Amino acid sequence: MGYIPTRSVGTIIPKNRELIQSNISHHTTISMRKTLKYSSITLLILAHLATTGCQTNHNKGIHSTQSSREEQLNEAIRFSQELRNSFIHRAFDANIEQLTGNIEISFSLDKNNNLLNCETRPGKNDTSNLEDSSKELSIKMAHLCWSLVPPEVPKRKPENEISKFKINLTFTPDNDNGEKILIAQNIRQRQKYAQSQFAWNNIFADQKIDSIGSAIFKIETNTFGNLLDCNVRLDAHPLRENGFKQDKALRKTLKERCMQLDTTKFPFLAKDRGNITTFVRVEYTPWRNYLSSKAAIQMDHRGS
């Protein structure tokens, strides 16, 4: 529904124990209607070939080595595509003010695909000439980057390896050739993102997180938007099921904080309809709270 990338895949397969470079380029643009026209995303994955390639016997040596390389290359491509989809689809939802500009995002993952670093800046292709818009867009993408949940690590990833990625996004103005149904769906997705970000800022703030998962809040409010009740359920994240644990203490704390929410400030909360129930999903990771200080320091430094 909207994403139509053209993809070119170039690969370099060197000798055993050297590096495979999987370079996947997508040419798309995020317009305000979730129709991608032109922008680019290049993901570089560096992965060592398995050492078992040189341990094969004479009869199976060649075929086994080729099979191992192809398998790892396919793993790298699959991982790149999943990571791309995870980021691109949410980038549109995060830009609820429909800001325009070109943003470059750089981030790195450790051997377990945990986020180590994330930096955002106006891209080289930024022709908007709107400094404030580009700066605000950079901040939004920093929030998005630090909330990223990368897929499971590809097989045979070396212990000391750090994967580095660069994503270039171009946000263009809306046009009038979209369908009303698609527009409504896009608006709803943006509203959900805003609600999720509000819940994170007001419920998870400063919490020590040592697992990966999704918190689903069931928030009940009256016709004036005042809170009546709040319950929370913790689920595994579909991309990182192995990083999840049922944390009763965390669940209790989240429920207590949710019960203290001023829901009259909750974005896009329906009112004047009697008592209603709103479900909000929040993804949590050990590194997401690092955003508050890290992103703020980066943006303050650039603004000075």
ChimeraX attribute file (.defattr): number of C-alpha atoms within 10 A of each C-alpha:
attribute: neighborCount
match mode: 1-to-1
recipient: residues
	/A:1	6
	/A:2	13
	/A:3	15
	/A:4	13
	/A:5	16
	/A:6	11
	/A:7	11
	/A:8	10
	/A:9	10
	/A:10	10
	/A:11	11
	/A:12	11
	/A:13	15
	/A:14	13
	/A:15	12
	/A:16	16
	/A:17	14
	/A:18	14
	/A:19	15
	/A:20	22
	/A:21	19
	/A:22	24
	/A:23	18
	/A:24	21
	/A:25	19
	/A:26	21
	/A:27	18
	/A:28	23
	/A:29	24
	/A:30	27
	/A:31	21
	/A:32	23
	/A:33	23
	/A:34	22
	/A:35	19
	/A:36	21
	/A:37	18
	/A:38	17
	/A:39	21
	/A:40	20
	/A:41	20
	/A:42	17
	/A:43	24
	/A:44	19
	/A:45	20
	/A:46	19
	/A:47	24
	/A:48	19
	/A:49	23
	/A:50	18
	/A:51	13
	/A:52	13
	/A:53	20
	/A:54	13
	/A:55	11
	/A:56	13
	/A:57	10
	/A:58	8
	/A:59	8
	/A:60	10
	/A:61	15
	/A:62	13
	/A:63	13
	/A:64	17
	/A:65	20
	/A:66	13
	/A:67	13
	/A:68	16
	/A:69	21
	/A:70	13
	/A:71	13
	/A:72	22
	/A:73	22
	/A:74	14
	/A:75	18
	/A:76	25
	/A:77	20
	/A:78	14
	/A:79	19
	/A:80	23
	/A:81	16
	/A:82	15
	/A:83	19
	/A:84	18
	/A:85	13
	/A:86	16
	/A:87	19
	/A:88	18
	/A:89	14
	/A:90	17
	/A:91	20
	/A:92	24
	/A:93	22
	/A:94	21
	/A:95	21
	/A:96	17
	/A:97	10
	/A:98	18
	/A:99	17
	/A:100	24
	/A:101	25
	/A:102	24
	/A:103	23
	/A:104	21
	/A:105	20
	/A:106	16
	/A:107	18
	/A:108	16
	/A:109	18
	/A:110	16
	/A:111	15
	/A:112	16
	/A:113	19
	/A:114	20
	/A:115	23
	/A:116	15
	/A:117	17
	/A:118	24
	/A:119	20
	/A:120	25
	/A:121	21
	/A:122	22
	/A:123	18
	/A:124	10
	/A:125	14
	/A:126	18
	/A:127	13
	/A:128	13
	/A:129	10
	/A:130	12
	/A:131	12
	/A:132	11
	/A:133	17
	/A:134	22
	/A:135	19
	/A:136	16
	/A:137	25
	/A:138	24
	/A:139	19
	/A:140	17
	/A:141	27
	/A:142	26
	/A:143	20
	/A:144	20
	/A:145	24
	/A:146	23
	/A:147	22
	/A:148	21
	/A:149	24
	/A:150	20
	/A:151	21
	/A:152	18
	/A:153	18
	/A:154	20
	/A:155	12
	/A:156	13
	/A:157	19
	/A:158	15
	/A:159	9
	/A:160	7
	/A:161	15
	/A:162	19
	/A:163	18
	/A:164	17
	/A:165	17
	/A:166	18
	/A:167	21
	/A:168	23
	/A:169	27
	/A:170	23
	/A:171	27
	/A:172	22
	/A:173	12
	/A:174	15
	/A:175	9
	/A:176	7
	/A:177	7
	/A:178	13
	/A:179	9
	/A:180	10
	/A:181	8
	/A:182	15
	/A:183	14
	/A:184	11
	/A:185	13
	/A:186	18
	/A:187	14
	/A:188	14
	/A:189	17
	/A:190	20
	/A:191	18
	/A:192	20
	/A:193	22
	/A:194	20
	/A:195	21
	/A:196	21
	/A:197	22
	/A:198	17
	/A:199	24
	/A:200	18
	/A:201	13
	/A:202	15
	/A:203	19
	/A:204	21
	/A:205	13
	/A:206	11
	/A:207	12
	/A:208	12
	/A:209	16
	/A:210	13
	/A:211	18
	/A:212	24
	/A:213	25
	/A:214	18
	/A:215	22
	/A:216	17
	/A:217	22
	/A:218	17
	/A:219	20
	/A:220	18
	/A:221	22
	/A:222	18
	/A:223	13
	/A:224	14
	/A:225	21
	/A:226	17
	/A:227	19
	/A:228	14
	/A:229	15
	/A:230	21
	/A:231	17
	/A:232	20
	/A:233	14
	/A:234	21
	/A:235	17
	/A:236	18
	/A:237	19
	/A:238	13
	/A:239	17
	/A:240	17
	/A:241	14
	/A:242	13
	/A:243	14
	/A:244	18
	/A:245	14
	/A:246	13
	/A:247	12
	/A:248	10
	/A:249	8
	/A:250	15
	/A:251	16
	/A:252	13
	/A:253	15
	/A:254	23
	/A:255	18
	/A:256	15
	/A:257	16
	/A:258	23
	/A:259	17
	/A:260	14
	/A:261	17
	/A:262	12
	/A:263	20
	/A:264	15
	/A:265	11
	/A:266	16
	/A:267	16
	/A:268	13
	/A:269	15
	/A:270	18
	/A:271	15
	/A:272	10
	/A:273	11
	/A:274	11
	/A:275	16
	/A:276	16
	/A:277	16
	/A:278	13
	/A:279	15
	/A:280	19
	/A:281	21
	/A:282	20
	/A:283	20
	/A:284	21
	/A:285	23
	/A:286	16
	/A:287	20
	/A:288	21
	/A:289	20
	/A:290	15
	/A:291	18
	/A:292	15
	/A:293	9
	/A:294	15
	/A:295	22
	/A:296	14
	/A:297	12
	/A:298	16
	/A:299	18
	/A:300	9
	/A:301	9
	/A:302	10
	/A:303	9
	/A:304	5
